[in-house]
Amino acid sequence: MADLQHQLREDRALRNAAKRLVKADLGFLKGDMADKGLGSRIAGRAKEGAAGIAENTAEYADENRVKVGAGLAIGIAAFLGWIFRDRLSDAVYGLFHEKGLFEKAADKAEQLAEDARSFID
């Protein structure tokens, strides 16, 4: 029985020590949160993350100038193509559905050949 009471006292002492540690940690956390709020912590983390992304992006752009330049050129061309899509579609339609310069020249040559044959006949 004495052994059981001794074990109980040791367990309570450990429990009380753990409880004091948890309370101390909560006190530190509350004090730390009072110094710097949650919103400012989130903003600070976001700012650090954005700075890291910007640094990595600049480093990648320095190492891969040709790829970045080609990507920008393709992006700009796609953007301009989208802006002028109506004019471009009209031009492509006209290219395939109306007579082009060579077809008009071939028609003119046929007409001249028929006129020449009519003079001979």
Phi and psi restraints in degrees (range 20) as a CNS / XPLOR table:
assign (resid 1 and name C) (resid 2 and name N)
       (resid 2 and name CA) (resid 2 and name C) 1.0 -63.3 20.0 2
assign (resid 2 and name N) (resid 2 and name CA)
       (resid 2 and name C) (resid 3 and name N) 1.0 -36.3 20.0 2
assign (resid 2 and name C) (resid 3 and name N)
       (resid 3 and name CA) (resid 3 and name C) 1.0 -65.6 20.0 2
assign (resid 3 and name N) (resid 3 and name CA)
       (resid 3 and name C) (resid 4 and name N) 1.0 -38.4 20.0 2
assign (resid 3 and name C) (resid 4 and name N)
       (resid 4 and name CA) (resid 4 and name C) 1.0 -66.7 20.0 2
assign (resid 4 and name N) (resid 4 and name CA)
       (resid 4 and name C) (resid 5 and name N) 1.0 -40.7 20.0 2
assign (resid 4 and name C) (resid 5 and name N)
       (resid 5 and name CA) (resid 5 and name C) 1.0 -67.4 20.0 2
assign (resid 5 and name N) (resid 5 and name CA)
       (resid 5 and name C) (resid 6 and name N) 1.0 -36.5 20.0 2
assign (resid 5 and name C) (resid 6 and name N)
       (resid 6 and name CA) (resid 6 and name C) 1.0 -64.2 20.0 2
assign (resid 6 and name N) (resid 6 and name CA)
       (resid 6 and name C) (resid 7 and name N) 1.0 -43.5 20.0 2
assign (resid 6 and name C) (resid 7 and name N)
       (resid 7 and name CA) (resid 7 and name C) 1.0 -63.0 20.0 2
assign (resid 7 and name N) (resid 7 and name CA)
       (resid 7 and name C) (resid 8 and name N) 1.0 -40.0 20.0 2
assign (resid 7 and name C) (resid 8 and name N)
       (resid 8 and name CA) (resid 8 and name C) 1.0 -63.2 20.0 2
assign (resid 8 and name N) (resid 8 and name CA)
       (resid 8 and name C) (resid 9 and name N) 1.0 -42.4 20.0 2
assign (resid 8 and name C) (resid 9 and name N)
       (resid 9 and name CA) (resid 9 and name C) 1.0 -63.9 20.0 2
assign (resid 9 and name N) (resid 9 and name CA)
       (resid 9 and name C) (resid 10 and name N) 1.0 -40.8 20.0 2
assign (resid 9 and name C) (resid 10 and name N)
       (resid 10 and name CA) (resid 10 and name C) 1.0 -65.1 20.0 2
assign (resid 10 and name N) (resid 10 and name CA)
       (resid 10 and name C) (resid 11 and name N) 1.0 -42.7 20.0 2
assign (resid 10 and name C) (resid 11 and name N)
       (resid 11 and name CA) (resid 11 and name C) 1.0 -63.5 20.0 2
assign (resid 11 and name N) (resid 11 and name CA)
       (resid 11 and name C) (resid 12 and name N) 1.0 -41.7 20.0 2
assign (resid 11 and name C) (resid 12 and name N)
       (resid 12 and name CA) (resid 12 and name C) 1.0 -65.0 20.0 2
assign (resid 12 and name N) (resid 12 and name CA)
       (resid 12 and name C) (resid 13 and name N) 1.0 -39.9 20.0 2
assign (resid 12 and name C) (resid 13 and name N)
       (resid 13 and name CA) (resid 13 and name C) 1.0 -62.6 20.0 2
assign (resid 13 and name N) (resid 13 and name CA)
       (resid 13 and name C) (resid 14 and name N) 1.0 -43.4 20.0 2
assign (resid 13 and name C) (resid 14 and name N)
       (resid 14 and name CA) (resid 14 and name C) 1.0 -64.1 20.0 2
assign (resid 14 and name N) (resid 14 and name CA)
       (resid 14 and name C) (resid 15 and name N) 1.0 -41.4 20.0 2
assign (resid 14 and name C) (resid 15 and name N)
       (resid 15 and name CA) (resid 15 and name C) 1.0 -62.9 20.0 2
assign (resid 15 and name N) (resid 15 and name CA)
       (resid 15 and name C) (resid 16 and name N) 1.0 -44.6 20.0 2
assign (resid 15 and name C) (resid 16 and name N)
       (resid 16 and name CA) (resid 16 and name C) 1.0 -65.9 20.0 2
assign (resid 16 and name N) (resid 16 and name CA)
       (resid 16 and name C) (resid 17 and name N) 1.0 -37.2 20.0 2
assign (resid 16 and name C) (resid 17 and name N)
       (resid 17 and name CA) (resid 17 and name C) 1.0 -65.0 20.0 2
assign (resid 17 and name N) (resid 17 and name CA)
       (resid 17 and name C) (resid 18 and name N) 1.0 -43.7 20.0 2
assign (resid 17 and name C) (resid 18 and name N)
       (resid 18 and name CA) (resid 18 and name C) 1.0 -63.8 20.0 2
assign (resid 18 and name N) (resid 18 and name CA)
       (resid 18 and name C) (resid 19 and name N) 1.0 -38.7 20.0 2
assign (resid 18 and name C) (resid 19 and name N)
       (resid 19 and name CA) (resid 19 and name C) 1.0 -65.1 20.0 2
assign (resid 19 and name N) (resid 19 and name CA)
       (resid 19 and name C) (resid 20 and name N) 1.0 -40.6 20.0 2
assign (resid 19 and name C) (resid 20 and name N)
       (resid 20 and name CA) (resid 20 and name C) 1.0 -64.3 20.0 2
assign (resid 20 and name N) (resid 20 and name CA)
       (resid 20 and name C) (resid 21 and name N) 1.0 -38.9 20.0 2
assign (resid 20 and name C) (resid 21 and name N)
       (resid 21 and name CA) (resid 21 and name C) 1.0 -63.8 20.0 2
assign (resid 21 and name N) (resid 21 and name CA)
       (resid 21 and name C) (resid 22 and name N) 1.0 -43.5 20.0 2
assign (resid 21 and name C) (resid 22 and name N)
       (resid 22 and name CA) (resid 22 and name C) 1.0 -64.5 20.0 2
assign (resid 22 and name N) (resid 22 and name CA)
       (resid 22 and name C) (resid 23 and name N) 1.0 -42.4 20.0 2
assign (resid 22 and name C) (resid 23 and name N)
       (resid 23 and name CA) (resid 23 and name C) 1.0 -65.1 20.0 2
assign (resid 23 and name N) (resid 23 and name CA)
       (resid 23 and name C) (resid 24 and name N) 1.0 -39.1 20.0 2
assign (resid 23 and name C) (resid 24 and name N)
       (resid 24 and name CA) (resid 24 and name C) 1.0 -64.0 20.0 2
assign (resid 24 and name N) (resid 24 and name CA)
       (resid 24 and name C) (resid 25 and name N) 1.0 -43.6 20.0 2
assign (resid 24 and name C) (resid 25 and name N)
       (resid 25 and name CA) (resid 25 and name C) 1.0 -61.6 20.0 2
assign (resid 25 and name N) (resid 25 and name CA)
       (resid 25 and name C) (resid 26 and name N) 1.0 -41.4 20.0 2
assign (resid 25 and name C) (resid 26 and name N)
       (resid 26 and name CA) (resid 26 and name C) 1.0 -64.4 20.0 2
assign (resid 26 and name N) (resid 26 and name CA)
       (resid 26 and name C) (resid 27 and name N) 1.0 -38.5 20.0 2
assign (resid 26 and name C) (resid 27 and name N)
       (resid 27 and name CA) (resid 27 and name C) 1.0 -63.8 20.0 2
assign (resid 27 and name N) (resid 27 and name CA)
       (resid 27 and name C) (resid 28 and name N) 1.0 -43.0 20.0 2
assign (resid 27 and name C) (resid 28 and name N)
       (resid 28 and name CA) (resid 28 and name C) 1.0 -63.2 20.0 2
assign (resid 28 and name N) (resid 28 and name CA)
       (resid 28 and name C) (resid 29 and name N) 1.0 -41.7 20.0 2
assign (resid 28 and name C) (resid 29 and name N)
       (resid 29 and name CA) (resid 29 and name C) 1.0 -64.2 20.0 2
assign (resid 29 and name N) (resid 29 and name CA)
       (resid 29 and name C) (resid 30 and name N) 1.0 -42.9 20.0 2
assign (resid 29 and name C) (resid 30 and name N)
       (resid 30 and name CA) (resid 30 and name C) 1.0 -64.1 20.0 2
assign (resid 30 and name N) (resid 30 and name CA)
       (resid 30 and name C) (resid 31 and name N) 1.0 -42.4 20.0 2
assign (resid 30 and name C) (resid 31 and name N)
       (resid 31 and name CA) (resid 31 and name C) 1.0 -64.9 20.0 2
assign (resid 31 and name N) (resid 31 and name CA)
       (resid 31 and name C) (resid 32 and name N) 1.0 -39.8 20.0 2
assign (resid 31 and name C) (resid 32 and name N)
       (resid 32 and name CA) (resid 32 and name C) 1.0 -67.0 20.0 2
assign (resid 32 and name N) (resid 32 and name CA)
       (resid 32 and name C) (resid 33 and name N) 1.0 -39.3 20.0 2
assign (resid 32 and name C) (resid 33 and name N)
       (resid 33 and name CA) (resid 33 and name C) 1.0 -69.4 20.0 2
assign (resid 33 and name N) (resid 33 and name CA)
       (resid 33 and name C) (resid 34 and name N) 1.0 -30.4 20.0 2
assign (resid 33 and name C) (resid 34 and name N)
       (resid 34 and name CA) (resid 34 and name C) 1.0 -69.8 20.0 2
assign (resid 34 and name N) (resid 34 and name CA)
       (resid 34 and name C) (resid 35 and name N) 1.0 -35.1 20.0 2
assign (resid 34 and name C) (resid 35 and name N)
       (resid 35 and name CA) (resid 35 and name C) 1.0 -69.4 20.0 2
assign (resid 35 and name N) (resid 35 and name CA)
       (resid 35 and name C) (resid 36 and name N) 1.0 -44.4 20.0 2
assign (resid 35 and name C) (resid 36 and name N)
       (resid 36 and name CA) (resid 36 and name C) 1.0 -136.4 20.0 2
assign (resid 36 and name N) (resid 36 and name CA)
       (resid 36 and name C) (resid 37 and name N) 1.0 116.4 20.0 2
assign (resid 36 and name C) (resid 37 and name N)
       (resid 37 and name CA) (resid 37 and name C) 1.0 -72.3 20.0 2
assign (resid 37 and name N) (resid 37 and name CA)
       (resid 37 and name C) (resid 38 and name N) 1.0 172.2 20.0 2
assign (resid 37 and name C) (resid 38 and name N)
       (resid 38 and name CA) (resid 38 and name C) 1.0 -65.4 20.0 2
assign (resid 38 and name N) (resid 38 and name CA)
       (resid 38 and name C) (resid 39 and name N) 1.0 -41.4 20.0 2
assign (resid 38 and name C) (resid 39 and name N)
       (resid 39 and name CA) (resid 39 and name C) 1.0 -62.5 20.0 2
assign (resid 39 and name N) (resid 39 and name CA)
       (resid 39 and name C) (resid 40 and name N) 1.0 -42.8 20.0 2
assign (resid 39 and name C) (resid 40 and name N)
       (resid 40 and name CA) (resid 40 and name C) 1.0 -69.4 20.0 2
assign (resid 40 and name N) (resid 40 and name CA)
       (resid 40 and name C) (resid 41 and name N) 1.0 -30.8 20.0 2
assign (resid 40 and name C) (resid 41 and name N)
       (resid 41 and name CA) (resid 41 and name C) 1.0 -66.2 20.0 2
assign (resid 41 and name N) (resid 41 and name CA)
       (resid 41 and name C) (resid 42 and name N) 1.0 -44.2 20.0 2
assign (resid 41 and name C) (resid 42 and name N)
       (resid 42 and name CA) (resid 42 and name C) 1.0 -63.9 20.0 2
assign (resid 42 and name N) (resid 42 and name CA)
       (resid 42 and name C) (resid 43 and name N) 1.0 -43.1 20.0 2
assign (resid 42 and name C) (resid 43 and name N)
       (resid 43 and name CA) (resid 43 and name C) 1.0 -62.9 20.0 2
assign (resid 43 and name N) (resid 43 and name CA)
       (resid 43 and name C) (resid 44 and name N) 1.0 -40.1 20.0 2
assign (resid 43 and name C) (resid 44 and name N)
       (resid 44 and name CA) (resid 44 and name C) 1.0 -63.7 20.0 2
assign (resid 44 and name N) (resid 44 and name CA)
       (resid 44 and name C) (resid 45 and name N) 1.0 -43.8 20.0 2
assign (resid 44 and name C) (resid 45 and name N)
       (resid 45 and name CA) (resid 45 and name C) 1.0 -63.3 20.0 2
assign (resid 45 and name N) (resid 45 and name CA)
       (resid 45 and name C) (resid 46 and name N) 1.0 -41.5 20.0 2
assign (resid 45 and name C) (resid 46 and name N)
       (resid 46 and name CA) (resid 46 and name C) 1.0 -64.3 20.0 2
assign (resid 46 and name N) (resid 46 and name CA)
       (resid 46 and name C) (resid 47 and name N) 1.0 -40.4 20.0 2
assign (resid 46 and name C) (resid 47 and name N)
       (resid 47 and name CA) (resid 47 and name C) 1.0 -64.7 20.0 2
assign (resid 47 and name N) (resid 47 and name CA)
       (resid 47 and name C) (resid 48 and name N) 1.0 -43.0 20.0 2
assign (resid 47 and name C) (resid 48 and name N)
       (resid 48 and name CA) (resid 48 and name C) 1.0 -63.0 20.0 2
assign (resid 48 and name N) (resid 48 and name CA)
       (resid 48 and name C) (resid 49 and name N) 1.0 -41.3 20.0 2
assign (resid 48 and name C) (resid 49 and name N)
       (resid 49 and name CA) (resid 49 and name C) 1.0 -65.0 20.0 2
assign (resid 49 and name N) (resid 49 and name CA)
       (resid 49 and name C) (resid 50 and name N) 1.0 -41.9 20.0 2
assign (resid 49 and name C) (resid 50 and name N)
       (resid 50 and name CA) (resid 50 and name C) 1.0 -65.9 20.0 2
assign (resid 50 and name N) (resid 50 and name CA)
       (resid 50 and name C) (resid 51 and name N) 1.0 -39.0 20.0 2
assign (resid 50 and name C) (resid 51 and name N)
       (resid 51 and name CA) (resid 51 and name C) 1.0 -64.0 20.0 2
assign (resid 51 and name N) (resid 51 and name CA)
       (resid 51 and name C) (resid 52 and name N) 1.0 -39.9 20.0 2
assign (resid 51 and name C) (resid 52 and name N)
       (resid 52 and name CA) (resid 52 and name C) 1.0 -64.5 20.0 2
assign (resid 52 and name N) (resid 52 and name CA)
       (resid 52 and name C) (resid 53 and name N) 1.0 -42.0 20.0 2
assign (resid 52 and name C) (resid 53 and name N)
       (resid 53 and name CA) (resid 53 and name C) 1.0 -64.6 20.0 2
assign (resid 53 and name N) (resid 53 and name CA)
       (resid 53 and name C) (resid 54 and name N) 1.0 -42.9 20.0 2
assign (resid 53 and name C) (resid 54 and name N)
       (resid 54 and name CA) (resid 54 and name C) 1.0 -63.1 20.0 2
assign (resid 54 and name N) (resid 54 and name CA)
       (resid 54 and name C) (resid 55 and name N) 1.0 -40.4 20.0 2
assign (resid 54 and name C) (resid 55 and name N)
       (resid 55 and name CA) (resid 55 and name C) 1.0 -64.7 20.0 2
assign (resid 55 and name N) (resid 55 and name CA)
       (resid 55 and name C) (resid 56 and name N) 1.0 -44.3 20.0 2
assign (resid 55 and name C) (resid 56 and name N)
       (resid 56 and name CA) (resid 56 and name C) 1.0 -65.0 20.0 2
assign (resid 56 and name N) (resid 56 and name CA)
       (resid 56 and name C) (resid 57 and name N) 1.0 -37.7 20.0 2
assign (resid 56 and name C) (resid 57 and name N)
       (resid 57 and name CA) (resid 57 and name C) 1.0 -66.1 20.0 2
assign (resid 57 and name N) (resid 57 and name CA)
       (resid 57 and name C) (resid 58 and name N) 1.0 -44.0 20.0 2
assign (resid 57 and name C) (resid 58 and name N)
       (resid 58 and name CA) (resid 58 and name C) 1.0 -63.6 20.0 2
assign (resid 58 and name N) (resid 58 and name CA)
       (resid 58 and name C) (resid 59 and name N) 1.0 -39.7 20.0 2
assign (resid 58 and name C) (resid 59 and name N)
       (resid 59 and name CA) (resid 59 and name C) 1.0 -64.4 20.0 2
assign (resid 59 and name N) (resid 59 and name CA)
       (resid 59 and name C) (resid 60 and name N) 1.0 -43.5 20.0 2
assign (resid 59 and name C) (resid 60 and name N)
       (resid 60 and name CA) (resid 60 and name C) 1.0 -63.8 20.0 2
assign (resid 60 and name N) (resid 60 and name CA)
       (resid 60 and name C) (resid 61 and name N) 1.0 -42.0 20.0 2
assign (resid 60 and name C) (resid 61 and name N)
       (resid 61 and name CA) (resid 61 and name C) 1.0 -64.9 20.0 2
assign (resid 61 and name N) (resid 61 and name CA)
       (resid 61 and name C) (resid 62 and name N) 1.0 -37.1 20.0 2
assign (resid 61 and name C) (resid 62 and name N)
       (resid 62 and name CA) (resid 62 and name C) 1.0 -66.7 20.0 2
assign (resid 62 and name N) (resid 62 and name CA)
       (resid 62 and name C) (resid 63 and name N) 1.0 -38.8 20.0 2
assign (resid 62 and name C) (resid 63 and name N)
       (resid 63 and name CA) (resid 63 and name C) 1.0 -77.6 20.0 2
assign (resid 63 and name N) (resid 63 and name CA)
       (resid 63 and name C) (resid 64 and name N) 1.0 -25.9 20.0 2
assign (resid 63 and name C) (resid 64 and name N)
       (resid 64 and name CA) (resid 64 and name C) 1.0 -128.0 20.0 2
assign (resid 64 and name N) (resid 64 and name CA)
       (resid 64 and name C) (resid 65 and name N) 1.0 59.9 20.0 2
assign (resid 64 and name C) (resid 65 and name N)
       (resid 65 and name CA) (resid 65 and name C) 1.0 -62.1 20.0 2
assign (resid 65 and name N) (resid 65 and name CA)
       (resid 65 and name C) (resid 66 and name N) 1.0 -40.8 20.0 2
assign (resid 65 and name C) (resid 66 and name N)
       (resid 66 and name CA) (resid 66 and name C) 1.0 -66.6 20.0 2
assign (resid 66 and name N) (resid 66 and name CA)
       (resid 66 and name C) (resid 67 and name N) 1.0 -44.6 20.0 2
assign (resid 66 and name C) (resid 67 and name N)
       (resid 67 and name CA) (resid 67 and name C) 1.0 -64.1 20.0 2
assign (resid 67 and name N) (resid 67 and name CA)
       (resid 67 and name C) (resid 68 and name N) 1.0 -42.6 20.0 2
assign (resid 67 and name C) (resid 68 and name N)
       (resid 68 and name CA) (resid 68 and name C) 1.0 -66.9 20.0 2
assign (resid 68 and name N) (resid 68 and name CA)
       (resid 68 and name C) (resid 69 and name N) 1.0 -41.6 20.0 2
assign (resid 68 and name C) (resid 69 and name N)
       (resid 69 and name CA) (resid 69 and name C) 1.0 -63.3 20.0 2
assign (resid 69 and name N) (resid 69 and name CA)
       (resid 69 and name C) (resid 70 and name N) 1.0 -42.5 20.0 2
assign (resid 69 and name C) (resid 70 and name N)
       (resid 70 and name CA) (resid 70 and name C) 1.0 -65.2 20.0 2
assign (resid 70 and name N) (resid 70 and name CA)
       (resid 70 and name C) (resid 71 and name N) 1.0 -40.5 20.0 2
assign (resid 70 and name C) (resid 71 and name N)
       (resid 71 and name CA) (resid 71 and name C) 1.0 -63.0 20.0 2
assign (resid 71 and name N) (resid 71 and name CA)
       (resid 71 and name C) (resid 72 and name N) 1.0 -42.1 20.0 2
assign (resid 71 and name C) (resid 72 and name N)
       (resid 72 and name CA) (resid 72 and name C) 1.0 -64.4 20.0 2
assign (resid 72 and name N) (resid 72 and name CA)
       (resid 72 and name C) (resid 73 and name N) 1.0 -42.5 20.0 2
assign (resid 72 and name C) (resid 73 and name N)
       (resid 73 and name CA) (resid 73 and name C) 1.0 -62.7 20.0 2
assign (resid 73 and name N) (resid 73 and name CA)
       (resid 73 and name C) (resid 74 and name N) 1.0 -42.7 20.0 2
assign (resid 73 and name C) (resid 74 and name N)
       (resid 74 and name CA) (resid 74 and name C) 1.0 -64.8 20.0 2
assign (resid 74 and name N) (resid 74 and name CA)
       (resid 74 and name C) (resid 75 and name N) 1.0 -41.1 20.0 2
assign (resid 74 and name C) (resid 75 and name N)
       (resid 75 and name CA) (resid 75 and name C) 1.0 -63.3 20.0 2
assign (resid 75 and name N) (resid 75 and name CA)
       (resid 75 and name C) (resid 76 and name N) 1.0 -43.6 20.0 2
assign (resid 75 and name C) (resid 76 and name N)
       (resid 76 and name CA) (resid 76 and name C) 1.0 -65.9 20.0 2
assign (resid 76 and name N) (resid 76 and name CA)
       (resid 76 and name C) (resid 77 and name N) 1.0 -41.8 20.0 2
assign (resid 76 and name C) (resid 77 and name N)
       (resid 77 and name CA) (resid 77 and name C) 1.0 -62.8 20.0 2
assign (resid 77 and name N) (resid 77 and name CA)
       (resid 77 and name C) (resid 78 and name N) 1.0 -40.9 20.0 2
assign (resid 77 and name C) (resid 78 and name N)
       (resid 78 and name CA) (resid 78 and name C) 1.0 -65.6 20.0 2
assign (resid 78 and name N) (resid 78 and name CA)
       (resid 78 and name C) (resid 79 and name N) 1.0 -40.7 20.0 2
assign (resid 78 and name C) (resid 79 and name N)
       (resid 79 and name CA) (resid 79 and name C) 1.0 -63.6 20.0 2
assign (resid 79 and name N) (resid 79 and name CA)
       (resid 79 and name C) (resid 80 and name N) 1.0 -45.7 20.0 2
assign (resid 79 and name C) (resid 80 and name N)
       (resid 80 and name CA) (resid 80 and name C) 1.0 -66.6 20.0 2
assign (resid 80 and name N) (resid 80 and name CA)
       (resid 80 and name C) (resid 81 and name N) 1.0 -37.6 20.0 2
assign (resid 80 and name C) (resid 81 and name N)
       (resid 81 and name CA) (resid 81 and name C) 1.0 -62.4 20.0 2
assign (resid 81 and name N) (resid 81 and name CA)
       (resid 81 and name C) (resid 82 and name N) 1.0 -37.6 20.0 2
assign (resid 81 and name C) (resid 82 and name N)
       (resid 82 and name CA) (resid 82 and name C) 1.0 -70.4 20.0 2
assign (resid 82 and name N) (resid 82 and name CA)
       (resid 82 and name C) (resid 83 and name N) 1.0 -38.7 20.0 2
assign (resid 82 and name C) (resid 83 and name N)
       (resid 83 and name CA) (resid 83 and name C) 1.0 -64.5 20.0 2
assign (resid 83 and name N) (resid 83 and name CA)
       (resid 83 and name C) (resid 84 and name N) 1.0 -44.3 20.0 2
assign (resid 83 and name C) (resid 84 and name N)
       (resid 84 and name CA) (resid 84 and name C) 1.0 -100.1 20.0 2
assign (resid 84 and name N) (resid 84 and name CA)
       (resid 84 and name C) (resid 85 and name N) 1.0 30.1 20.0 2
assign (resid 84 and name C) (resid 85 and name N)
       (resid 85 and name CA) (resid 85 and name C) 1.0 -62.9 20.0 2
assign (resid 85 and name N) (resid 85 and name CA)
       (resid 85 and name C) (resid 86 and name N) 1.0 -34.8 20.0 2
assign (resid 85 and name C) (resid 86 and name N)
       (resid 86 and name CA) (resid 86 and name C) 1.0 -67.4 20.0 2
assign (resid 86 and name N) (resid 86 and name CA)
       (resid 86 and name C) (resid 87 and name N) 1.0 -45.7 20.0 2
assign (resid 86 and name C) (resid 87 and name N)
       (resid 87 and name CA) (resid 87 and name C) 1.0 -65.3 20.0 2
assign (resid 87 and name N) (resid 87 and name CA)
       (resid 87 and name C) (resid 88 and name N) 1.0 -40.6 20.0 2
assign (resid 87 and name C) (resid 88 and name N)
       (resid 88 and name CA) (resid 88 and name C) 1.0 -65.9 20.0 2
assign (resid 88 and name N) (resid 88 and name CA)
       (resid 88 and name C) (resid 89 and name N) 1.0 -40.5 20.0 2
assign (resid 88 and name C) (resid 89 and name N)
       (resid 89 and name CA) (resid 89 and name C) 1.0 -66.7 20.0 2
assign (resid 89 and name N) (resid 89 and name CA)
       (resid 89 and name C) (resid 90 and name N) 1.0 -36.5 20.0 2
assign (resid 89 and name C) (resid 90 and name N)
       (resid 90 and name CA) (resid 90 and name C) 1.0 -64.4 20.0 2
assign (resid 90 and name N) (resid 90 and name CA)
       (resid 90 and name C) (resid 91 and name N) 1.0 -40.4 20.0 2
assign (resid 90 and name C) (resid 91 and name N)
       (resid 91 and name CA) (resid 91 and name C) 1.0 -66.0 20.0 2
assign (resid 91 and name N) (resid 91 and name CA)
       (resid 91 and name C) (resid 92 and name N) 1.0 -42.0 20.0 2
assign (resid 91 and name C) (resid 92 and name N)
       (resid 92 and name CA) (resid 92 and name C) 1.0 -67.3 20.0 2
assign (resid 92 and name N) (resid 92 and name CA)
       (resid 92 and name C) (resid 93 and name N) 1.0 -40.6 20.0 2
assign (resid 92 and name C) (resid 93 and name N)
       (resid 93 and name CA) (resid 93 and name C) 1.0 -60.5 20.0 2
assign (resid 93 and name N) (resid 93 and name CA)
       (resid 93 and name C) (resid 94 and name N) 1.0 -46.0 20.0 2
assign (resid 93 and name C) (resid 94 and name N)
       (resid 94 and name CA) (resid 94 and name C) 1.0 -63.8 20.0 2
assign (resid 94 and name N) (resid 94 and name CA)
       (resid 94 and name C) (resid 95 and name N) 1.0 -33.2 20.0 2
assign (resid 94 and name C) (resid 95 and name N)
       (resid 95 and name CA) (resid 95 and name C) 1.0 -66.3 20.0 2
assign (resid 95 and name N) (resid 95 and name CA)
       (resid 95 and name C) (resid 96 and name N) 1.0 -37.2 20.0 2
assign (resid 95 and name C) (resid 96 and name N)
       (resid 96 and name CA) (resid 96 and name C) 1.0 -98.6 20.0 2
assign (resid 96 and name N) (resid 96 and name CA)
       (resid 96 and name C) (resid 97 and name N) 1.0 -22.1 20.0 2
assign (resid 96 and name C) (resid 97 and name N)
       (resid 97 and name CA) (resid 97 and name C) 1.0 -109.5 20.0 2
assign (resid 97 and name N) (resid 97 and name CA)
       (resid 97 and name C) (resid 98 and name N) 1.0 -13.2 20.0 2
assign (resid 97 and name C) (resid 98 and name N)
       (resid 98 and name CA) (resid 98 and name C) 1.0 -110.5 20.0 2
assign (resid 98 and name N) (resid 98 and name CA)
       (resid 98 and name C) (resid 99 and name N) 1.0 161.3 20.0 2
assign (resid 98 and name C) (resid 99 and name N)
       (resid 99 and name CA) (resid 99 and name C) 1.0 -70.8 20.0 2
assign (resid 99 and name N) (resid 99 and name CA)
       (resid 99 and name C) (resid 100 and name N) 1.0 131.4 20.0 2
assign (resid 99 and name C) (resid 100 and name N)
       (resid 100 and name CA) (resid 100 and name C) 1.0 -86.2 20.0 2
assign (resid 100 and name N) (resid 100 and name CA)
       (resid 100 and name C) (resid 101 and name N) 1.0 -175.1 20.0 2
assign (resid 100 and name C) (resid 101 and name N)
       (resid 101 and name CA) (resid 101 and name C) 1.0 -63.2 20.0 2
assign (resid 101 and name N) (resid 101 and name CA)
       (resid 101 and name C) (resid 102 and name N) 1.0 -42.9 20.0 2
assign (resid 101 and name C) (resid 102 and name N)
       (resid 102 and name CA) (resid 102 and name C) 1.0 -69.2 20.0 2
assign (resid 102 and name N) (resid 102 and name CA)
       (resid 102 and name C) (resid 103 and name N) 1.0 -37.5 20.0 2
assign (resid 102 and name C) (resid 103 and name N)
       (resid 103 and name CA) (resid 103 and name C) 1.0 -67.7 20.0 2
assign (resid 103 and name N) (resid 103 and name CA)
       (resid 103 and name C) (resid 104 and name N) 1.0 -39.2 20.0 2
assign (resid 103 and name C) (resid 104 and name N)
       (resid 104 and name CA) (resid 104 and name C) 1.0 -64.6 20.0 2
assign (resid 104 and name N) (resid 104 and name CA)
       (resid 104 and name C) (resid 105 and name N) 1.0 -39.8 20.0 2
assign (resid 104 and name C) (resid 105 and name N)
       (resid 105 and name CA) (resid 105 and name C) 1.0 -65.7 20.0 2
assign (resid 105 and name N) (resid 105 and name CA)
       (resid 105 and name C) (resid 106 and name N) 1.0 -39.1 20.0 2
assign (resid 105 and name C) (resid 106 and name N)
       (resid 106 and name CA) (resid 106 and name C) 1.0 -66.0 20.0 2
assign (resid 106 and name N) (resid 106 and name CA)
       (resid 106 and name C) (resid 107 and name N) 1.0 -40.4 20.0 2
assign (resid 106 and name C) (resid 107 and name N)
       (resid 107 and name CA) (resid 107 and name C) 1.0 -62.5 20.0 2
assign (resid 107 and name N) (resid 107 and name CA)
       (resid 107 and name C) (resid 108 and name N) 1.0 -41.4 20.0 2
assign (resid 107 and name C) (resid 108 and name N)
       (resid 108 and name CA) (resid 108 and name C) 1.0 -64.4 20.0 2
assign (resid 108 and name N) (resid 108 and name CA)
       (resid 108 and name C) (resid 109 and name N) 1.0 -39.8 20.0 2
assign (resid 108 and name C) (resid 109 and name N)
       (resid 109 and name CA) (resid 109 and name C) 1.0 -65.4 20.0 2
assign (resid 109 and name N) (resid 109 and name CA)
       (resid 109 and name C) (resid 110 and name N) 1.0 -40.7 20.0 2
assign (resid 109 and name C) (resid 110 and name N)
       (resid 110 and name CA) (resid 110 and name C) 1.0 -62.5 20.0 2
assign (resid 110 and name N) (resid 110 and name CA)
       (resid 110 and name C) (resid 111 and name N) 1.0 -41.2 20.0 2
assign (resid 110 and name C) (resid 111 and name N)
       (resid 111 and name CA) (resid 111 and name C) 1.0 -63.5 20.0 2
assign (resid 111 and name N) (resid 111 and name CA)
       (resid 111 and name C) (resid 112 and name N) 1.0 -43.2 20.0 2
assign (resid 111 and name C) (resid 112 and name N)
       (resid 112 and name CA) (resid 112 and name C) 1.0 -64.7 20.0 2
assign (resid 112 and name N) (resid 112 and name CA)
       (resid 112 and name C) (resid 113 and name N) 1.0 -38.4 20.0 2
assign (resid 112 and name C) (resid 113 and name N)
       (resid 113 and name CA) (resid 113 and name C) 1.0 -65.9 20.0 2
assign (resid 113 and name N) (resid 113 and name CA)
       (resid 113 and name C) (resid 114 and name N) 1.0 -40.2 20.0 2
assign (resid 113 and name C) (resid 114 and name N)
       (resid 114 and name CA) (resid 114 and name C) 1.0 -65.4 20.0 2
assign (resid 114 and name N) (resid 114 and name CA)
       (resid 114 and name C) (resid 115 and name N) 1.0 -40.1 20.0 2
assign (resid 114 and name C) (resid 115 and name N)
       (resid 115 and name CA) (resid 115 and name C) 1.0 -64.0 20.0 2
assign (resid 115 and name N) (resid 115 and name CA)
       (resid 115 and name C) (resid 116 and name N) 1.0 -40.0 20.0 2
assign (resid 115 and name C) (resid 116 and name N)
       (resid 116 and name CA) (resid 116 and name C) 1.0 -65.2 20.0 2
assign (resid 116 and name N) (resid 116 and name CA)
       (resid 116 and name C) (resid 117 and name N) 1.0 -39.9 20.0 2
assign (resid 116 and name C) (resid 117 and name N)
       (resid 117 and name CA) (resid 117 and name C) 1.0 -66.5 20.0 2
assign (resid 117 and name N) (resid 117 and name CA)
       (resid 117 and name C) (resid 118 and name N) 1.0 -36.4 20.0 2
assign (resid 117 and name C) (resid 118 and name N)
       (resid 118 and name CA) (resid 118 and name C) 1.0 -68.2 20.0 2
assign (resid 118 and name N) (resid 118 and name CA)
       (resid 118 and name C) (resid 119 and name N) 1.0 -29.4 20.0 2
assign (resid 118 and name C) (resid 119 and name N)
       (resid 119 and name CA) (resid 119 and name C) 1.0 -71.9 20.0 2
assign (resid 119 and name N) (resid 119 and name CA)
       (resid 119 and name C) (resid 120 and name N) 1.0 -34.1 20.0 2
assign (resid 119 and name C) (resid 120 and name N)
       (resid 120 and name CA) (resid 120 and name C) 1.0 -74.2 20.0 2
assign (resid 120 and name N) (resid 120 and name CA)
       (resid 120 and name C) (resid 121 and name N) 1.0 -39.9 20.0 2
